[in-house]
Amino acid sequence: MIKLFFLDHPEQVSWVIENKEAVVSPGTLVLAMSSRVGERLRQAGVPYRIPEEFIAPAELTRRGMENFKWLERFCHYSDRWLAAHLERIRLHALTPTAWNYSALKNIFDPFFLRTLEVKAILESQRPEEVVYFEVPAVAALDDYVDNRESLSAAVLPRVADRLKIAKLSPLPAVESAPSGEGRRVDLRGYARRFFWARWARTLQKYYGAAGFLPAALSGFRKKDCVLALNVDYDLFPLFREASARRTFRVLFWEPGSEHAPRFLCPPAVFPAFRGKRPDRRFMEETSVDWKRLTDDKEYRSFFVIDGVDIFPAVEKQLRHFYEDILRRSVWSFFEAERALDKFRPRAVVTECLSRPQDAAVFEAARRRQIPRVIYSHGPYGMPSTPVTDYLDYKRTDYFLAWGEGGRKDVERYPAPNPRVEVVGSGALDALKERPRLDARGRAALCRSLGLEPGRRTVIHVLGPISENGYRVGVDFNDRDYFTFDVEKKIVKAFQKFPEAQFLLKLFPFQGMTDPIVDFARHEGFRNLRFVKWTPFVKLLDLADLVVVEVYSTPLMEALAAGKPIVMFTGQESPLESLGDVSEAVHFAGNTDQLERLLRSFLRGDPAAFPRKNGEAFLRKYGTHLNDGRSAQRALEALKTIALGQEG
């Protein structure tokens, strides 16, 4: 008799430990469905197996990449159905499902991939009994699946029914929460919301819709503005440059329940437009008949995966989408129309279209022939992912790229594609020119992080481990277990150099988990410190060496700051499309090479650790001409687009 125990959360391991004699016995098998669970079981001495032992990561990646086309077909059918049954959607020819492609990819992929994993395990073992913990009562989120959800419990009854496995033994759900450094208290966010709620109306009363008083006195016209959907990373230096040159004002589409745009002109911000809340009529006109939709056979056919109907598993997420996210998207479209008609901005600018309202605003701009501009929010093309094509390239008129690598990434996808202007990253330029911390400031920052001033410091930038938030976006293995294995190898290598101290920069997102923290603390590693929410750029002055494990923005930031870099991805060689990264960093193909590089650097051996010149790679994917003028080039490009002016 074979008996399987499926564990999704580390909190469930406590039950296993309490019942260890019954669980760890001949004929039983414990499945650790996440890296956090596997680590807790290892610490408890409980033998376990992982999903990758039953289905190859390459197969999961292949199937996940196929999901891009599947989701495209789903969005098309869903929008056709909505148009046929909702008059407001039909009259305005709206496609709100397609607008939320990114959120749906984040929601569907975890359930889809877990179905494949569970099916492969059950087909391999053919158990007589399956034990799992019931699905906890967790509210659906907008754009990813909460890590407290139990994916295995959601899909197991459907897979077991398909494979004729009769005995399922559900246990009561165990309350769980994301691990890592705890939830971030966003004091700045609270203060910002308090400001708008309490003081914005008073300021508007005295200053009016003119917004920033000095700007109004300098002769700005109301129409000389652009609508910005965010002001992060490169958009901040771009708009700061626009403010300094008095080029145009920025109407900021403030995120939140009201999605209210506001005039922004640093250093002062004043409101210009108050968003309205959806009225009863709108709610009625966008109400989806859930039974009618889910009784549609063609609609339901999208959720049959290898003969397994997973619709009951994803129903909660889908209802949240149709009853909440979809309505917000449609309402944002009409609010955007109202704002665009009132202020007539010369362009709409953002970094990416990831939030429910973003694509809706871009669609409203397209219908009014207002140029749509995306300023790359990362080194696009490093590596390439179809998400950017579905999410950004197909929905914008202009794309401001960091380098020629970004231009080539746009060109690799089929038309229609945006016009590309290669301008570089103003944020990366600022890193090159930033004032360095003096010895006193460096010592104070070290002490705040638990580091010793004056000791050689290596900063390791970790990749994301997202568990339920995982989606397939690239055609190589970046699954959680693989990423965790890479992190463990790096941390173990660090222990061979007690003369140095190592700061691990965890991925700064609430939905990501950090099993490496549990691993290092359990092993008693003493020369490690962890930081999650402090921005990487604020830590760079402490770094004598940076170790990276993924191709990402921190790699470019370390290059821009002139730091020596070691890259260890768990692969024997760099990605074929990014082979030139070896010109910019020291690439370690295995742990022996990683240790040799660390030893050579810490001992100051220039022959074994020669200085790399990363300028060519930085230009290709980051700063373009590497002349410190990226923000100015972006502004000139935006002026040409928005105001029709050269120079």
C-alpha positions in Angstrom: 0.0 0.0 0.0 1.3 3.4 -1.0 0.2 6.5 1.0 1.1 10.0 -0.1 1.2 13.1 2.1 1.1 16.4 0.2 2.5 19.5 2.1 2.2 23.0 0.6 3.2 25.1 3.6 5.9 24.9 6.3 3.3 25.3 9.0 1.9 21.9 8.0 5.3 20.3 8.8 4.4 20.7 12.5 1.6 18.2 12.1 4.0 15.8 10.4 6.5 16.0 13.2 3.8 15.4 15.8 2.7 12.3 13.9 6.2 11.3 12.7 5.8 7.6 13.5 2.7 7.3 11.3 4.1 9.4 8.5 7.6 8.1 8.3 6.9 4.5 7.8 7.2 1.9 5.0 4.8 2.6 2.2 4.4 6.3 2.9 5.8 9.2 0.9 6.0 12.8 1.9 5.8 15.4 -1.0 7.3 18.8 -0.3 5.6 21.0 -2.8 7.6 24.1 -2.0 11.2 24.8 -1.2 10.2 26.2 2.3 8.5 22.9 3.1 11.5 20.9 1.9 13.8 23.0 4.1 11.6 22.5 7.2 11.4 18.7 6.6 15.1 18.5 6.2 15.6 20.3 9.5 13.2 17.9 11.1 14.9 14.8 9.7 11.8 13.8 7.7 12.6 12.2 4.3 10.7 13.7 1.4 10.6 14.0 -2.3 10.0 17.0 -4.6 7.8 17.5 -7.7 10.9 17.8 -10.0 11.6 14.1 -9.3 8.4 13.2 -11.2 8.2 15.8 -14.0 11.2 17.5 -15.5 11.5 21.2 -15.1 12.1 21.5 -18.8 8.6 20.0 -19.4 7.0 22.4 -17.0 8.8 25.3 -18.7 7.7 24.1 -22.2 4.0 23.8 -21.1 4.2 27.1 -19.3 5.5 28.8 -22.4 2.6 27.3 -24.4 0.3 29.0 -22.0 1.0 32.4 -23.6 -1.0 31.4 -26.7 -3.6 29.5 -24.7 -4.2 32.6 -22.6 -4.5 34.8 -25.7 -7.3 32.6 -26.9 -9.0 32.6 -23.5 -8.9 36.5 -23.4 -10.3 36.7 -26.9 -13.2 34.3 -26.1 -13.9 35.9 -22.7 -14.1 39.4 -24.2 -16.4 38.1 -27.0 -18.7 36.6 -24.4 -18.8 39.8 -22.4 -19.6 41.9 -25.4 -22.4 39.5 -26.3 -24.0 39.8 -22.8 -23.1 43.2 -21.4 -24.3 46.2 -23.4 -21.8 48.7 -22.0 -18.9 46.4 -23.1 -20.4 45.9 -26.5 -21.3 49.6 -27.2 -17.8 50.8 -26.4 -16.0 47.7 -27.9 -14.0 47.1 -24.7 -11.7 44.2 -24.2 -11.1 44.2 -20.4 -10.0 40.5 -20.2 -7.1 41.2 -22.6 -6.2 44.3 -20.6 -5.5 42.1 -17.6 -3.3 39.5 -19.5 -0.5 39.8 -16.9 -2.7 39.3 -13.9 -4.4 36.3 -15.5 -1.1 34.7 -16.4 0.0 35.1 -12.8 -3.2 33.5 -11.6 -3.5 30.6 -14.1 0.1 29.4 -14.2 0.3 28.3 -10.6 -2.8 26.2 -10.8 -1.9 24.9 -14.3 1.6 23.8 -13.3 0.5 22.3 -10.0 -2.0 20.2 -11.9 0.8 18.8 -14.1 3.0 18.1 -11.0 0.2 16.4 -9.0 -0.9 14.3 -12.0 2.7 13.2 -12.7 3.2 12.2 -9.0 -0.1 10.2 -8.8 0.5 8.5 -12.2 4.0 7.5 -11.0 3.0 6.2 -7.5 -0.6 5.0 -8.0 -1.3 5.4 -4.3 -4.2 3.8 -2.5 -4.6 6.9 -0.2 -3.7 10.5 -0.5 -3.5 12.8 2.5 -3.6 16.6 2.2 -4.6 19.7 4.1 -7.8 21.4 3.0 -7.8 24.8 1.2 -7.6 27.6 3.8 -10.1 30.5 3.7 -7.9 33.1 2.0 -9.3 36.0 -0.1 -8.4 36.2 -3.7 -5.7 38.7 -4.7 -5.6 40.9 -7.8 -2.6 39.8 -9.7 -1.1 36.7 -8.1 -2.1 33.7 -5.9 -1.6 34.2 -2.2 1.1 32.0 -0.8 -1.3 30.9 2.0 -3.4 29.2 -0.7 -3.0 25.4 -0.9 -2.7 24.7 -4.6 -2.3 20.9 -4.1 -5.5 20.8 -2.1 -7.3 22.7 -4.7 -6.3 20.4 -7.6 -6.0 17.1 -5.9 -9.6 16.1 -5.9 -9.9 16.8 -9.6 -6.7 14.9 -10.6 -7.6 12.0 -8.3 -11.1 11.8 -9.8 -9.5 11.6 -13.3 -7.1 8.9 -12.3 -9.7 6.9 -10.3 -8.0 7.3 -6.9 -10.8 6.8 -4.5 -9.4 7.4 -1.1 -8.6 11.0 -0.3 -8.1 12.0 3.3 -8.3 15.8 3.8 -7.0 17.3 7.1 -8.2 20.6 8.5 -6.5 23.6 7.0 -3.5 25.0 8.8 -3.2 28.8 9.0 -0.1 30.0 7.3 1.6 33.2 6.3 4.5 34.2 4.0 7.9 33.7 5.5 11.0 35.9 5.3 11.5 39.2 7.1 7.9 39.8 7.9 5.4 42.2 6.4 6.6 45.7 5.6 5.0 48.6 7.4 4.7 51.2 4.6 4.8 54.4 6.7 5.4 56.5 3.7 2.3 55.1 2.0 0.2 55.8 5.1 1.6 59.4 5.2 0.9 59.9 1.5 -2.7 58.7 1.8 -3.2 60.8 4.9 -1.9 63.9 3.0 -4.3 63.4 0.1 -7.2 62.6 2.3 -6.7 65.5 4.8 -4.9 68.3 3.0 -5.4 67.9 -0.8 -8.8 69.6 -0.9 -7.5 72.6 1.1 -4.5 73.0 -1.2 -6.7 72.8 -4.2 -9.0 75.5 -2.8 -6.1 77.9 -2.5 -4.1 76.9 -5.6 -6.8 75.5 -7.9 -6.4 73.2 -10.8 -3.3 75.2 -11.9 -1.4 72.9 -9.6 2.2 73.9 -9.0 2.1 77.7 -8.5 5.7 78.5 -9.8 4.9 76.5 -12.9 1.7 78.4 -13.5 3.5 81.8 -13.0 6.2 80.7 -15.6 3.7 80.5 -18.3 2.8 76.8 -18.6 -0.3 76.2 -20.6 -2.9 73.7 -19.3 -2.5 71.5 -22.4 1.3 71.3 -22.1 1.2 68.2 -19.9 1.6 64.5 -20.1 -0.3 61.8 -18.1 2.0 59.5 -16.1 0.7 56.2 -14.7 3.6 56.0 -12.2 6.8 58.0 -11.3 9.2 55.2 -10.5 12.8 54.5 -11.4 13.6 56.2 -14.8 10.4 58.3 -14.9 11.5 60.3 -11.8 14.8 61.6 -13.4 12.9 62.2 -16.6 10.2 64.3 -15.0 12.8 66.0 -12.8 14.6 67.1 -16.0 11.3 68.2 -17.5 10.6 70.3 -14.4 14.1 71.8 -14.4 13.7 72.9 -18.0 10.1 73.9 -17.6 9.1 71.7 -20.5 5.7 70.5 -19.5 3.7 69.5 -16.4 2.9 65.9 -15.4 -0.6 64.7 -14.6 -0.1 61.8 -12.3 -2.6 58.9 -12.3 -2.5 58.2 -8.6 -3.1 54.4 -7.9 -5.7 53.6 -5.4 -9.4 52.9 -5.1 -10.3 56.1 -6.8 -7.6 56.0 -9.5 -7.4 59.8 -9.3 -5.0 61.6 -11.6 -3.0 64.5 -10.0 -0.7 67.2 -11.2 2.9 66.5 -10.3 5.7 69.0 -10.7 8.6 68.4 -8.2 9.1 69.5 -5.5 5.5 70.3 -4.9 2.4 68.2 -5.7 -1.2 69.4 -5.9 -4.3 67.7 -7.0 -6.0 68.5 -10.2 -8.7 65.9 -10.7 -10.8 63.9 -8.3 -11.8 60.5 -9.5 -15.4 59.3 -9.0 -16.5 56.0 -7.5 -18.6 53.7 -9.6 -22.3 54.4 -9.3 -25.1 51.8 -8.9 -26.0 52.0 -12.6 -22.4 51.1 -13.6 -22.3 48.2 -11.2 -25.5 46.8 -12.6 -24.4 47.3 -16.2 -21.1 45.4 -15.6 -22.6 42.6 -13.5 -21.6 39.2 -15.0 -24.2 36.4 -14.8 -21.8 33.9 -13.2 -24.0 30.9 -13.7 -24.6 31.7 -17.4 -20.9 32.2 -18.0 -19.8 29.1 -16.2 -22.5 27.0 -17.9 -20.9 27.9 -21.3 -19.3 24.7 -22.5 -16.7 26.4 -24.7 -15.7 28.7 -21.8 -15.3 25.8 -19.4 -13.3 23.9 -22.0 -10.4 26.3 -21.4 -9.9 24.8 -17.9 -9.5 21.2 -18.9 -5.8 20.3 -18.6 -4.7 16.9 -19.9 -8.2 15.7 -19.2 -8.4 17.3 -15.7 -11.1 19.9 -15.1 -9.4 22.5 -12.8 -12.2 25.0 -13.0 -13.4 24.4 -9.4 -9.8 25.0 -8.2 -9.6 28.5 -9.9 -13.2 29.5 -9.5 -12.6 31.8 -6.5 -9.8 33.6 -8.4 -12.0 33.9 -11.5 -15.0 35.3 -9.6 -12.8 37.9 -8.1 -11.6 38.8 -11.6 -15.1 39.2 -13.1 -16.7 40.8 -10.1 -13.9 43.1 -9.1 -10.8 43.5 -11.3 -12.8 43.6 -14.5 -15.1 46.3 -13.2 -12.2 48.4 -12.0 -10.6 48.1 -15.4 -13.7 49.2 -17.2 -14.3 52.0 -14.7 -10.7 53.2 -15.2 -11.3 53.4 -18.9 -14.3 55.8 -18.5 -12.4 57.8 -15.8 -9.5 58.0 -18.2 -11.7 59.3 -21.0 -13.0 62.0 -18.6 -9.5 63.0 -17.6 -8.1 62.9 -21.1 -11.0 65.1 -22.4 -10.6 67.6 -19.6 -6.8 68.0 -19.7 -5.9 66.8 -23.2 -2.4 65.6 -22.3 0.1 65.5 -25.1 1.1 61.9 -24.2 0.5 59.1 -21.7 3.7 57.7 -20.1 4.4 54.7 -17.9 7.0 52.0 -17.3 4.8 48.9 -17.9 1.2 48.0 -18.0 1.0 45.6 -15.0 -1.9 47.1 -13.0 -5.6 46.6 -13.8 -6.1 50.2 -14.8 -3.0 50.8 -16.8 -4.0 49.1 -20.1 -7.5 50.7 -19.8 -5.9 54.1 -19.7 -3.7 53.3 -22.7 -6.8 52.1 -24.6 -8.6 55.4 -23.9 -5.5 57.3 -25.1 -5.3 55.2 -28.3 -8.9 56.1 -29.2 -8.1 59.8 -28.8 -4.9 59.5 -30.8 -2.8 60.6 -27.8 0.6 59.0 -28.1 1.3 56.2 -25.7 4.9 55.9 -24.4 6.5 53.1 -22.3 9.9 53.9 -20.8 11.6 50.5 -20.1 11.5 49.6 -16.4 14.4 47.2 -16.7 17.0 45.7 -19.1 14.5 44.3 -21.6 15.9 41.5 -23.6 18.1 40.3 -20.7 16.7 37.7 -21.1 13.7 38.0 -23.5 10.3 37.0 -22.3 7.0 36.9 -24.3 5.3 38.7 -21.3 6.8 42.0 -22.5 5.3 41.6 -25.9 1.8 40.8 -24.7 2.0 43.3 -21.9 3.9 46.3 -23.3 5.1 46.1 -26.9 1.7 45.5 -28.5 -0.1 48.2 -26.5 2.2 51.2 -26.9 3.1 53.5 -29.8 6.6 54.3 -28.5 9.1 52.4 -26.5 12.1 54.2 -24.8 14.8 51.5 -24.5 17.8 51.4 -22.2 20.1 50.2 -25.0 20.3 48.4 -28.4 19.5 45.2 -26.6 16.1 46.6 -25.9 15.6 47.5 -29.5 16.5 44.0 -30.7 14.1 42.5 -28.2 11.2 44.5 -29.6 12.2 43.5 -33.1 12.2 39.8 -32.3 8.4 39.8 -31.9 5.9 39.9 -34.8 4.3 43.2 -35.8 2.7 45.4 -34.8 5.6 46.8 -32.8 6.1 50.2 -31.3 8.6 52.7 -32.6 11.8 52.3 -30.5 13.9 55.3 -29.3 17.1 54.2 -27.6 17.8 56.7 -24.8 19.4 54.8 -21.9 18.5 54.7 -18.2 18.6 58.0 -16.3 18.5 56.0 -13.0 21.6 54.1 -14.0 23.3 57.3 -15.0 22.5 58.7 -11.6 24.3 55.8 -10.0 27.5 56.6 -11.9 27.4 60.2 -10.7 26.0 59.7 -7.2 28.0 61.1 -4.2 29.7 58.3 -2.4 29.3 57.7 1.3 32.2 58.9 3.4 33.9 56.7 6.0 31.5 58.0 8.7 28.4 57.3 6.7 29.6 53.9 5.6 30.3 53.0 9.2 26.9 54.1 10.3 25.2 52.1 7.6 27.2 49.0 8.4 26.2 49.2 12.1 22.5 49.6 11.2 22.7 46.3 9.2 24.7 44.4 11.8 28.0 44.6 9.8 31.5 45.4 10.9 32.9 48.7 9.5 36.2 48.1 7.8 35.7 44.4 7.1 35.6 43.2 3.5 31.9 43.0 2.4 30.3 40.9 -0.3 26.7 41.6 -1.2 24.7 38.7 -2.7 21.6 39.8 -4.6 19.1 36.9 -4.5 16.6 36.0 -7.2 12.8 35.7 -6.6 11.2 32.6 -4.9 7.6 33.2 -5.4 5.9 29.8 -4.7 2.2 30.3 -5.5 3.1 33.5 -7.5 5.4 31.6 -9.9 4.7 32.0 -13.6 6.6 30.7 -16.6 8.1 33.8 -18.4 11.4 32.6 -19.7 12.5 29.4 -21.5 15.0 28.2 -18.9 14.6 26.7 -15.4 13.9 29.4 -12.8 11.7 27.2 -10.6 11.7 27.7 -6.9 13.6 24.5 -6.0 16.3 25.3 -8.6 16.7 28.9 -7.4 16.8 27.7 -3.7 19.5 25.1 -4.6 21.6 27.9 -6.3 21.2 30.1 -3.2 22.3 27.2 -0.9 25.4 26.6 -3.0 26.4 30.2 -2.9 25.8 30.6 0.9 27.8 27.4 1.6 30.7 28.8 -0.5 30.6 31.9 1.6 31.3 29.9 4.8 34.8 29.0 3.5 35.8 32.7 3.9 35.4 33.7 7.5 37.6 36.7 7.0 34.8 38.4 5.0 31.2 39.3 5.8 28.3 38.6 3.4 25.1 40.7 3.1 22.2 38.8 1.4 19.8 41.2 -0.4 16.5 39.4 -0.4 13.9 40.0 -3.1 11.9 43.1 -2.1 8.3 41.9 -2.7 5.7 40.8 -0.1 4.6 37.9 -2.2 8.1 36.4 -2.3 9.4 34.0 0.3 12.9 33.5 1.7 13.7 29.9 2.6 17.4 30.7 2.5 17.0 32.6 5.8 15.7 29.5 7.6 18.5 27.4 6.0 21.3 29.8 7.0 20.0 30.2 10.6 19.5 26.5 11.1 23.1 25.8 9.9 24.5 28.4 12.2 26.2 30.5 9.6 27.7 33.5 11.4 29.2 35.7 8.7 25.8 36.4 7.0 23.3 39.2 7.4 20.0 39.7 5.6 18.2 42.7 4.3 14.9 42.8 2.4 13.4 46.2 2.0 16.4 48.5 1.9 17.0 49.4 -1.8 20.0 47.7 -3.4 21.4 51.0 -4.6 21.6 52.3 -1.0 23.8 49.3 -0.2 26.2 49.6 -3.1 28.7 51.8 -1.2 29.2 48.9 1.3 30.0 46.4 -1.4 33.6 45.4 -2.2 32.2 42.6 -4.4 28.7 41.8 -5.7 27.4 38.3 -6.4 24.3 37.9 -8.6 22.4 34.8 -9.6 19.9 36.2 -12.1 20.0 38.5 -15.1 18.2 41.6 -13.7 18.3 45.3 -12.9 20.7 44.9 -9.9 23.3 43.4 -12.2 23.1 46.6 -14.3 23.1 48.8 -11.1 26.3 47.1 -9.9 27.9 47.6 -13.3 26.9 51.3 -13.3 28.4 51.7 -9.9 31.7 50.2 -11.0 31.6 47.2 -8.7 33.3 43.9 -9.5 30.7 41.2 -10.1 30.6 37.4 -9.9 27.7 35.7 -11.5 26.6 32.2 -10.5 23.3 31.1 -12.1 23.6 27.3 -11.5 24.3 26.9 -15.3 27.6 25.8 -16.7 27.7 28.8 -19.1 25.8 32.0 -19.7 22.6 32.0 -21.8 23.5 31.8 -25.4 21.8 35.1 -26.2 23.7 36.8 -23.4 27.1 35.3 -23.9 28.7 38.7 -23.9 27.9 39.0 -20.2 31.3 37.3 -19.6 33.0 40.4 -20.8 31.4 42.4 -18.0 31.4 39.9 -15.1 33.3 36.9 -13.7 31.0 34.0 -14.6 31.2 30.9 -12.4 29.9 27.7 -14.0 30.1 25.6 -10.8 30.8 25.9 -7.1 34.5 25.2 -7.5 34.8 28.1 -9.9 32.8 30.3 -7.5 35.1 29.5 -4.6 38.2 30.1 -6.7 36.8 33.5 -7.8 35.9 34.5 -4.2 39.3 33.4 -3.0 41.2 35.3 -5.7 39.2 38.5 -5.0 39.5 38.4 -1.2 43.3 37.7 -1.5 43.7 40.5 -4.0 45.1 38.4 -6.8 44.8 40.5 -10.0 46.1 37.7 -12.2 43.3 35.3 -11.1 40.7 38.0 -10.7 41.4 40.5 -13.5 39.4 43.8 -13.7 36.5 43.5 -16.2 35.4 46.2 -18.5 31.6 46.1 -18.5 31.0 49.3 -20.5 30.0 47.5 -23.7 27.5 45.3 -21.9 26.2 48.3 -19.9 25.7 50.3 -23.1 23.9 47.4 -24.8 21.4 46.9 -22.0 21.6 49.9 -19.7 23.0 53.4 -20.4 23.2 53.4 -24.2 26.0 56.0 -24.9 27.1 55.8 -21.3 27.6 59.6 -21.2 25.3 60.5 -18.3 22.7 62.1 -20.6 20.0 59.4 -20.7 17.4 61.5 -18.9 18.0 64.4 -21.3 17.7 62.0 -24.3 14.5 60.6 -22.9 13.2 64.1 -22.4 14.1 65.1 -26.0 12.4 62.0 -27.3 9.3 62.7 -25.2 9.2 66.3 -26.4 9.3 65.2 -30.0 6.5 62.7 -29.3 4.3 64.9 -27.1 5.0 68.4 -28.2 6.2 67.9 -31.8 9.4 69.8 -31.0 13.0 68.8 -31.8 15.8 69.8 -29.5 
